Amino acid sequence: MADNPCTRCGACCASFRVDFAVEELEGRGGSVPEGLTVELNHFTCRMRGTDHASPRCAALVGTVGVQAHCGIYEWRPSPCREFGLRAPLGLGDEACTRARARHGLAPLPG
């Protein structure tokens, strides 16, 4: 895991909206801390900060592309767990490449 650039890049955490089912919230049997989310309706919530014009998840710690990581990695919601799973080793898929480009970062070798 130490060699995995996904655990130190942060571009995806500062590029996309993150919506997920309310059942993933800590208070509803899941693991995502409620204080980092906004409930949208009875079924869906969103990670705070991900719906801003310049998105940045409230759980992101550090500087994107330099040294950044998810402050709730073990408790992150399903969209974050599933991000990049379509690419070999989970690295450098199309969404990752778009997120990195948004922050002036080169694509990961894939």
Secondary structure by P-SEA (a helix, b strand, c coil): cccccccccccccccbbbbbbccccccccccccccccccccccccccccccccbbbbcccccccccbbbbcccccccccccccccccccccccaaaaaaaaaaccccccc
